Amino acid sequence: MALIELKDIKKIYQMGAIQVEALKDINLSIEKGEFLTISGPSGSGKSTILNILGLIDMPNAGKVFINGNPVFTDEDQKYYIKNGKISREADSRICRIRKNNVGIIFQSFNLFPVLNVYQNIEYPFHLGIENIRGMKKKEQKEWIMYLINRVGLEKWVTHRPNELSGGQRQRVAIARALATKAPIILADEPTANLDTETGNQILQLMKEINKEFETTFIFSTHDQKIVDLADRVVKILDGKIISN
């Protein structure tokens, strides 16, 4: 059984009087432990696929499955198409599924500026995430410090984001995504704001974590370095998968 699966996905954006079909009949299965890249030029639809895989956006048609279980119902999609948003009930359910299954490494890091490195990584423990809910305070601290050491930030534990380099902030974002023990980690252009050397270090770190924890990494990128490291490359053009 695939860890996450897209079946016959269509995504349409309304741009004034014009409808733009961003995704056209996308079918994609991703197994546990894959290091997968979705590659394509700007405007190809790769970020839209990532948003749907991350349950941030809802397709207009088609199904998303996690561990064989459907995420969106037919009623969800009918409500979405009619109202341009999802219902409050669906939003609550989908949010719960997302926070227990998906970690996201944002291109802009999205760290809390008033929190230090430790506190930023600790933040998911306040969200009631099932994977880490039962951990005692001592276990939480040990896990957070393990991640901090694993990403090489042990000397910057009490530093805030504005005291860190871009590469260091990216490492905090990685550790925070891993803190939830989510089986799926999504990264949208994770090397876009990094110099070449730092970008290479970040990618090697992700690859090591992928092997160590069997965490599934899914990237949206046109960075050839990430493509070269991937176990599998899904190429997309004009909203269609042209190579898998």
Phi and psi in degrees as a GROMACS rama.xvg file:
@    title "Ramachandran Plot"
@    xaxis  label "Phi"
@    yaxis  label "Psi"
@TYPE xy
-66.8592  146.913  ALA-2
-66.7122  -44.9356  LEU-3
-142.701  140.495  ILE-4
-143.095  136.905  GLU-5
-111.073  131.788  LEU-6
-127.167  118.115  LYS-7
52.9165  45.2323  ASP-8
-77.5434  130.477  ILE-9
-124.94  140.383  LYS-10
-134.87  124.94  LYS-11
-122.826  131.328  ILE-12
-108.537  136.693  TYR-13
-92.3803  113.291  GLN-14
-110.768  84.9984  MET-15
68.1775  -121.577  GLY-16
-89.2954  -3.07588  ALA-17
-106.119  136.277  ILE-18
-98.6357  127.284  GLN-19
-109.185  119.671  VAL-20
-86.9944  99.1874  GLU-21
-77.1217  -35.2455  ALA-22
-131.06  139.12  LEU-23
-128.642  104.728  LYS-24
50.9566  57.9623  ASP-25
-83.2795  127.354  ILE-26
-124.965  123.842  ASN-27
-154.344  128.175  LEU-28
-115.915  135.364  SER-29
-127.112  127.837  ILE-30
-92.7453  159.191  GLU-31
-59.4015  133.942  LYS-32
85.0895  4.92797  GLY-33
-74.3319  151.976  GLU-34
-119.131  90.728  PHE-35
-115.289  141.456  LEU-36
-118.419  132.378  THR-37
-101.841  114.312  ILE-38
-118.731  146.043  SER-39
169.832  164.332  GLY-40
-69.6085  167.873  PRO-41
-57.8039  135.867  SER-42
84.1584  4.96632  GLY-43
-78.3573  -22.4852  SER-44
112.829  3.38852  GLY-45
-66.8437  -38.7213  LYS-46
-68.7786  -32.0574  SER-47
-65.5187  -42.1  THR-48
-60.9011  -43.6851  ILE-49
-61.6397  -40.7786  LEU-50
-64.6052  -35.5061  ASN-51
-74.6977  -40.2914  ILE-52
-61.383  -34.5505  LEU-53
-86.5588  3.69775  GLY-54
60.1427  27.6426  LEU-55
-85.1883  -31.5367  ILE-56
-127.589  156.062  ASP-57
-109.915  135.491  MET-58
-72.7556  156.905  PRO-59
-77.7586  -25.3207  ASN-60
-153.617  156.558  ALA-61
101.321  175.002  GLY-62
-126.001  146.404  LYS-63
-117.639  129.069  VAL-64
-121.169  138.306  PHE-65
-121.334  121.868  ILE-66
52.795  37.6507  ASN-67
82.2163  -3.75159  GLY-68
-100.911  130.41  ASN-69
-68.412  140.633  PRO-70
-92.6758  -48.779  VAL-71
-102.503  136.849  PHE-72
-93.8848  168.151  THR-73
-60.8512  -36.7758  ASP-74
-66.1491  -37.7654  GLU-75
-58.1451  -46.3851  ASP-76
-70.0073  -37.5391  GLN-77
-62.3976  -43.9495  LYS-78
-63.5908  -42.2722  TYR-79
-63.9697  -46.2629  TYR-80
-63.7086  -38.4609  ILE-81
-73.1928  -40.2421  LYS-82
-108.471  -9.94913  ASN-83
75.8918  10.166  GLY-84
-155.738  165.142  LYS-85
-90.0662  158.69  ILE-86
-70.6829  161.155  SER-87
-61.9076  -39.3153  ARG-88
-63.5059  -46.0487  GLU-89
-65.7005  -39.2359  ALA-90
-59.7598  -43.0674  ASP-91
-64.4306  -43.5703  SER-92
-67.0556  -44.5715  ARG-93
-68.4577  -38.1301  ILE-94
-59.9999  -41.8205  CYS-95
-64.5575  -41.803  ARG-96
-64.8115  -43.0748  ILE-97
-63.4327  -47.3023  ARG-98
-69.35  -21.1348  LYS-99
-94.0629  -7.58508  ASN-100
-127.842  -19.7  ASN-101
-128.155  129.96  VAL-102
-109.776  139.25  GLY-103
-122.178  127.79  ILE-104
-102.541  105.281  ILE-105
-78.862  146.588  PHE-106
-60.8317  -33.8207  GLN-107
-97.0322  14.1092  SER-108
72.5903  -47.1103  PHE-109
53.6294  45.3214  ASN-110
-86.4916  156.185  LEU-111
-82.8818  116.837  PHE-112
-63.8057  -25.6554  PRO-113
-87.9255  -6.49524  VAL-114
-103.914  145.731  LEU-115
-82.2696  -176.955  ASN-116
-56.6127  -50.656  VAL-117
-59.8375  -46.0906  TYR-118
-66.9222  -36.2369  GLN-119
-63.831  -40.9354  ASN-120
-73.0521  -30.9438  ILE-121
-72.9957  -24.3897  GLU-122
-49.3581  -43.8633  TYR-123
-57.4562  -21.0044  PRO-124
-68.9522  -12.9151  PHE-125
-92.8281  3.34976  HIS-126
-103.934  2.69765  LEU-127
68.4995  33.2396  GLY-128
-72.6076  130.296  ILE-129
-58.8996  -40.2687  GLU-130
-61.4832  -27.6203  ASN-131
-122.402  4.31375  ILE-132
-62.356  -36.3216  ARG-133
-84.5886  0.235932  GLY-134
-73.7506  134.677  MET-135
-76.7254  163.573  LYS-136
-54.7216  -42.9102  LYS-137
-63.7612  -41.4802  LYS-138
-66.1234  -40.2635  GLU-139
-58.3135  -49.2609  GLN-140
-61.6134  -42.7776  LYS-141
-63.378  -40.9804  GLU-142
-66.8006  -44.6857  TRP-143
-63.302  -44.2204  ILE-144
-67.3765  -33.8221  MET-145
-60.7563  -46.2294  TYR-146
-64.5439  -41.2172  LEU-147
-60.87  -43.3344  ILE-148
-68.5336  -36.5706  ASN-149
-64.4339  -34.0347  ARG-150
-95.575  6.72507  VAL-151
75.0864  36.0829  GLY-152
-118.625  20.575  LEU-153
-61.9425  -24.3033  GLU-154
-85.6011  -5.70721  LYS-155
-121.229  22.4099  TRP-156
-55.189  -40.7463  VAL-157
-96.9225  6.04206  THR-158
-82.9451  145.365  HIS-159
-90.643  162.891  ARG-160
-52.6227  -36.4533  PRO-161
-72.3397  -5.4286  ASN-162
-102.953  7.35971  GLU-163
-115.563  155.498  LEU-164
-76.6815  170.641  SER-165
-60.377  -42.3355  GLY-166
-64.5611  -38.1633  GLY-167
-67.5869  -39.8766  GLN-168
-64.7016  -36.6495  ARG-169
-63.6496  -37.2933  GLN-170
-65.9048  -38.2938  ARG-171
-61.7241  -43.9756  VAL-172
-61.9177  -38.6545  ALA-173
-65.0734  -48.5366  ILE-174
-61.0934  -39.4901  ALA-175
-64.6496  -40.6265  ARG-176
-64.8568  -37.4905  ALA-177
-75.4237  -23.8575  LEU-178
-58.5716  -29.3714  ALA-179
-79.3687  -8.32256  THR-180
58.75  33.0301  LYS-181
-67.0245  140.219  ALA-182
-73.5382  -18.3888  PRO-183
-123.714  127.208  ILE-184
-117.969  125.878  ILE-185
-108.445  140.571  LEU-186
-139.631  120.866  ALA-187
-99.709  109.775  ASP-188
47.2306  60.0136  GLU-189
-68.057  -16.1685  PRO-190
-104.481  4.65161  THR-191
-60.1638  -35.6235  ALA-192
-101.304  13.9348  ASN-193
-115.15  149.196  LEU-194
-70.7805  167.668  ASP-195
-59.1415  -47.3015  THR-196
-64.4263  -45.7207  GLU-197
-64.8572  -40.6663  THR-198
-59.2143  -42.7635  GLY-199
-63.8287  -40.4787  ASN-200
-64.1272  -41.7545  GLN-201
-63.6655  -43.3507  ILE-202
-65.0718  -41.7045  LEU-203
-63.382  -38.6257  GLN-204
-61.9529  -45.6128  LEU-205
-62.2416  -40.4037  MET-206
-63.9553  -40.8275  LYS-207
-64.6973  -42.0874  GLU-208
-66.2018  -38.745  ILE-209
-57.3346  -43.4881  ASN-210
-74.8174  -39.2459  LYS-211
-69.6582  -42.2484  GLU-212
-107.364  -3.08476  PHE-213
58.2731  30.6054  GLU-214
-74.5538  134.281  THR-215
-83.0277  120.632  THR-216
-106.033  132.828  PHE-217
-128.027  120.883  ILE-218
-111.182  144.502  PHE-219
-110.618  118.456  SER-220
-165.131  161.827  THR-221
-121.418  14.9698  HIS-222
-76.4371  117.972  ASP-223
-63.4369  -28.2715  GLN-224
-62.9287  -40.9045  LYS-225
-69.7392  -40.7154  ILE-226
-59.2677  -42.1032  VAL-227
-66.4576  -29.3448  ASP-228
-83.8434  -16.5249  LEU-229
-69.818  147.316  ALA-230
-72.0903  -32.2609  ASP-231
-148.883  140.329  ARG-232
-118.295  122.815  VAL-233
-103.352  115.721  VAL-234
-98.5826  134.121  LYS-235
-127.281  142.036  ILE-236
-146.857  129.365  LEU-237
51.4883  40.5102  ASP-238
80.1151  7.36785  GLY-239
-125.236  144.442  LYS-240
-77.4797  122.321  ILE-241
-107.224  -12.5386  ILE-242
-156.72  137.473  SER-243
